[in-house]
């Protein structure tokens, strides 16, 4: 059963408070450890920003659950499509898959934006007392955000695995269709051309002459519909890969910005020190030239 490490020690740094799983254990109100020890602990969580942070984490986890369901639907639809031999049935599956892939894209972009917000908030939260870089609160936020990113990338990889499976198995289905209609095994070049263009009439010319156009027409239409479905679904699934990659770029950008700010702050600090040293040197030189203690003794 999934459990969470108790966050009682987040404030004193004795325990990093990193969740082992983001799933809520059954029978618990919120799954974030024992928060029933009084109002002070809740107040501490609120002041450190963790209370609001973990609510946002939980909201992202719910989106992951939706992605799991959509992935299962797409996998089932793909398996169903392999047995279809009619254009109308293939078109219906195509429409369902395109709708589900569009929904996946919306959720993926939403999750991406929320993870980007967490990155920015993690940096801003370090300005709060007791929440600086390296503290228990900061380690908890950082580790949890990294876990969310990994889970997001892993989930997007599952959709890419589905895309590759659709591409490969589409070839196998087309090969079987050609063999069923023509009675001969087509060469790889012919299958490649058919997969790329969807134009199968030229390949089936002999079958049309022998069997009549009407008997082959359903297979022609089904192959064309299948071609259109695979191309569109593959394209949309490929777009998800770009969304996943963008999360890493944003993280790198935030790190670079934070580093630049730190360097700027350090530069100002050293500039002030240099000016102070210069003023001290000038004062020493002036005192050495004027020698006010001699004028005092001469009087």
C-alpha positions in Angstrom: 0.0 0.0 0.0 1.4 3.5 -0.9 2.4 5.5 2.1 3.9 9.0 2.8 6.8 9.8 5.0 5.7 11.8 7.9 6.4 15.5 7.4 6.6 16.3 11.2 10.4 17.0 10.9 10.2 19.2 7.8 10.7 22.4 9.8 13.7 21.2 11.8 15.4 19.6 8.8 15.7 16.2 10.6 13.5 14.5 7.9 13.3 15.6 4.3 9.6 14.9 4.2 9.8 13.4 0.7 6.7 11.4 -0.4 7.4 7.8 -1.4 4.2 7.9 -3.5 1.8 10.6 -4.6 -1.2 8.3 -4.3 -3.6 8.8 -1.4 -3.7 5.8 1.0 -7.2 4.6 1.5 -8.7 5.5 4.8 -6.8 8.7 5.2 -8.1 12.2 4.7 -5.3 13.6 2.7 -2.4 11.2 2.5 0.2 13.8 3.6 1.3 12.2 6.8 -0.1 12.8 10.3 -1.5 16.4 10.3 -3.7 15.9 13.4 -1.3 16.9 16.1 -2.7 20.4 16.6 -3.1 23.7 14.9 0.5 24.7 15.2 1.7 22.1 12.8 -0.9 23.2 10.2 0.2 26.7 10.7 3.8 25.7 10.1 2.9 24.0 6.9 1.0 27.0 5.8 3.8 29.4 6.6 6.3 27.2 4.8 4.1 27.0 1.7 3.9 23.1 1.9 0.2 22.9 2.5 -0.7 24.7 -0.7 2.2 23.0 -2.5 1.0 19.5 -1.8 -2.6 20.5 -2.8 -1.2 21.4 -6.2 0.8 18.2 -6.4 -2.4 16.2 -5.7 -4.2 18.1 -8.5 -1.4 17.1 -10.9 -1.7 13.5 -9.8 -5.4 13.5 -10.7 -4.4 14.5 -14.2 -2.0 11.6 -14.4 -4.9 9.3 -13.5 -6.8 10.7 -16.5 -3.8 10.1 -18.7 -3.7 6.4 -17.6 -7.3 5.9 -18.6 -6.8 7.6 -22.0 -3.8 5.5 -22.7 -5.8 2.3 -22.0 -8.6 3.5 -24.3 -6.1 4.2 -27.1 -4.4 0.9 -26.6 -7.7 -0.9 -26.7 -8.8 1.0 -29.8 -5.5 0.1 -31.6 -6.0 -3.6 -30.8 -9.6 -3.4 -32.1 -8.4 -1.7 -35.3 -6.2 -4.6 -36.2 -9.2 -6.9 -36.8 -11.3 -4.3 -38.7 -11.8 -5.0 -42.4 -14.5 -2.4 -43.2 -13.8 1.3 -44.0 -16.8 2.5 -41.9 -15.6 0.7 -38.8 -12.1 1.9 -39.3 -13.3 5.5 -39.6 -15.3 5.2 -36.4 -12.2 4.0 -34.5 -10.1 6.7 -36.1 -12.5 9.4 -34.8 -12.5 7.9 -31.3 -8.7 7.8 -31.2 -8.2 11.3 -32.5 -10.6 12.6 -29.9 -8.7 10.8 -27.1 -5.3 11.9 -28.4 -6.6 15.5 -28.5 -7.6 15.2 -24.8 -4.2 13.7 -24.0 -2.6 16.8 -25.6 -4.8 19.2 -23.5 -3.9 17.4 -20.3 -0.2 17.2 -21.1 0.0 20.9 -21.8 -2.0 21.7 -18.6 0.4 19.5 -16.5 3.4 21.1 -18.2 2.2 24.6 -17.2 1.5 23.5 -13.6 4.9 21.9 -13.2 6.5 25.1 -14.6 4.5 27.1 -11.9 5.9 24.8 -9.2 9.4 25.4 -10.4 9.0 29.2 -10.1 7.2 28.9 -6.8 10.0 26.7 -5.4 12.5 29.4 -6.1 10.3 32.1 -4.7 9.6 30.1 -1.6 13.3 30.1 -0.7 12.9 33.7 0.3 10.7 32.8 3.2 12.4 32.5 6.7 13.4 28.9 7.3 12.8 27.8 3.7 16.1 28.7 2.1 18.0 26.5 -0.2 19.0 23.2 1.4 16.4 23.3 4.2 14.0 20.5 4.8 11.2 22.5 3.2 13.2 23.2 0.1 14.4 19.6 -0.2 10.9 18.4 0.1 9.5 20.7 -2.6 12.4 20.1 -5.0 12.4 16.3 -4.7 8.6 16.2 -5.1 8.7 18.4 -8.2 11.5 16.3 -9.7 9.4 13.2 -9.1 6.4 14.8 -10.8 8.6 15.6 -13.8 10.0 12.1 -14.0 6.5 10.7 -13.8 5.3 13.1 -16.6 8.2 12.1 -18.8 7.6 8.4 -18.2 3.9 8.8 -19.0 4.7 10.6 -22.2 7.2 7.8 -23.1 4.3 5.3 -22.8 2.4 7.3 -25.4 5.5 7.3 -27.7 5.7 3.5 -27.2 2.1 3.3 -28.4 3.0 5.4 -31.4 5.8 3.1 -32.4 3.6 0.1 -31.9 0.9 1.6 -34.1 3.5 2.4 -36.8 5.0 -1.1 -36.8 1.7 -3.1 -36.6 0.1 -0.9 -39.3 2.7 -2.4 -41.6 1.9 -5.9 -40.6 -1.8 -5.3 -41.1 -1.3 -3.8 -44.6 0.9 -6.7 -45.6 -1.9 -9.1 -44.6 -4.5 -7.1 -46.5 -2.5 -7.1 -49.6 -1.9 -10.9 -49.4 -5.6 -11.6 -48.7 -6.7 -9.7 -51.8 -3.9 -10.5 -54.3 -2.8 -13.9 -53.0 0.8 -12.9 -53.2 3.3 -11.4 -50.7 4.2 -7.8 -51.8 7.9 -6.7 -51.6 9.0 -4.2 -49.0 9.2 -1.3 -51.5 5.6 -1.8 -52.5 4.5 -2.0 -48.8 6.5 1.2 -48.0 4.8 3.1 -50.9 1.4 1.9 -49.8 2.0 2.9 -46.2 3.3 6.3 -47.2 0.6 7.2 -49.8 -2.4 5.0 -48.9 -2.9 4.6 -52.7 -3.5 0.9 -53.1 -5.5 0.8 -56.4 -2.4 0.3 -58.5 -1.3 -2.6 -56.4 -4.7 -4.3 -56.7 -5.1 -3.8 -60.4 -4.8 -7.5 -61.2 -7.2 -8.4 -58.4 -9.7 -5.8 -59.8 -9.5 -7.4 -63.2 -9.9 -10.9 -61.9 -12.5 -10.3 -59.2 -14.2 -7.1 -60.3 -13.8 -3.6 -58.9 -16.8 -3.9 -56.6 -15.4 -6.9 -54.7 -12.0 -5.1 -54.0 -13.5 -1.7 -53.3 -14.1 -2.3 -49.6 -10.5 -3.3 -49.1 -9.2 -0.3 -51.0 -11.4 2.1 -48.9 -10.4 0.4 -45.6 -6.7 0.6 -46.4 -7.0 4.3 -47.2 -9.0 5.0 -44.1 -6.5 3.1 -42.0 -3.6 5.1 -43.6 -5.3 8.4 -42.7 -6.0 7.3 -39.2 -2.4 6.1 -38.5 -0.8 9.2 -40.0 -3.0 11.6 -38.0 -2.7 9.7 -34.7 1.1 9.3 -35.1 1.4 13.0 -35.8 -0.5 14.0 -32.7 1.3 11.5 -30.4 4.6 12.9 -31.7 3.5 16.4 -30.6 3.4 15.0 -27.1 7.1 14.3 -27.1 7.8 18.0 -27.7 5.6 18.9 -24.7 7.6 16.5 -22.5 10.9 18.0 -23.7 9.7 21.5 -23.0 9.5 20.7 -19.3 13.2 20.1 -19.2 14.0 23.2 -21.1 11.9 25.3 -18.7 13.7 23.8 -15.7 17.1 24.6 -17.2 15.9 28.1 -18.0 14.7 28.7 -14.4 18.1 27.4 -13.1 20.0 29.7 -15.4 17.9 32.7 -14.4 18.4 31.9 -10.7 22.1 31.5 -11.2 22.3 34.8 -13.0 20.5 36.6 -10.2 22.9 35.0 -7.7 25.9 36.1 -9.7 24.5 39.6 -10.0 23.9 39.8 -6.2 27.5 38.5 -5.5 28.9 41.0 -8.0 27.2 43.9 -6.2 28.4 42.5 -2.9 32.1 42.4 -4.0 31.8 45.8 -5.7 30.7 47.3 -2.4 33.6 45.7 -0.6 36.0 47.0 -3.2 34.7 50.5 -2.9 35.0 50.3 0.9 38.6 49.1 0.7 39.4 51.9 -1.8 37.9 54.5 0.6 40.1 53.1 3.4 43.2 53.3 1.3 42.4 56.9 0.3 41.8 57.8 3.9 45.2 56.3 4.9 47.0 58.2 2.1 45.3 61.5 3.0 46.2 61.1 6.7 49.8 60.2 5.8 50.1 63.4 3.6 48.4 65.8 6.0 50.0 64.4 9.2 47.5 66.1 11.5 49.4 64.9 14.6 52.4 67.1 13.7 50.3 70.2 13.4 48.8 69.4 16.7 52.2 69.1 18.4 53.5 72.3 16.8 50.8 74.3 18.4 
